[in-house]
Amino acid sequence: MKTRILLLAACSLVIAVPPVSVPLRAAPKEDQQDSRDTIDATTQFIFYSVLEGLYEDGISNEDVAQILMKREKEAYFHFIYSCPVCNATIWALQSYVGRPDNLYGLKRESSTFGPGLSAELHDQLYSPDSARRLTAINTLVKGWMERRMTRMHLPAGERAALLERLEKKRKEGMVALEGFRKKEHGASFGVAQAAPAYVDLTECAVCNAAVGKPMKLPEAKRK
């Protein structure tokens, strides 16, 4: 009898006290940002593709520094200032470099998983020719993007939609590059300052990589 009374009392409390309403933060929308600067899903895809690829391939910090080549008071040498694909890629590279020196619990002196760059990519990345370096960066990022997209097992329609959004961001990068080429942001901030490796180029290495395209080089640069 006592147990039944306690149960009835508990039920009356549940009925009497309304549930607390907890506001939920909405998931990031495709290619939209709210007032809190939420990163859209396409940018997240680029970021995670690069970060995951860096870990799996075991890229060294020295190699990342070569990719993130930057002279004092200038933009990153191999990227286009304000390009959305370049920005997401840079964030991933910076995050990877900030990882701990050793991953706790692993019986190896390493904080990454793969064997590092192949000899061919290493030679390209450290070439004095910026076009060859960009080709290496394009090859790496293209492989990382394709790998993550395959693992997501997207239906054909969703995969096509993702590629369409990536192409939109690629075009934004090309518009930015052309703007710097025309010195739309001032005579002292042209392509040589905003995208030093692209003075003689018209397409971005990581932007092309995002949509599965190789690095486009002038005929003279291909030889």
Secondary structure, DSSP 8 states (H G I E B T S, - for coil): -HHHHHHHHHHHHHHHS------------TT---TT----HHHHHHHHHHHHHHHHHT--HHHHHHHT-B-TTS-BTTS-TT-HHHHHHHHHHHHHHTS-SS-TT-SSS-SS-S----HHHHHHHT-SSHHHHHHHHHHHHHHHHHHHHHHTT--HHHHHHHHHHHHHHHHHHHHHHHHHHTTTT-TTSSHHHH-GGGTT-SS-HHHHHHTT------HHHH-
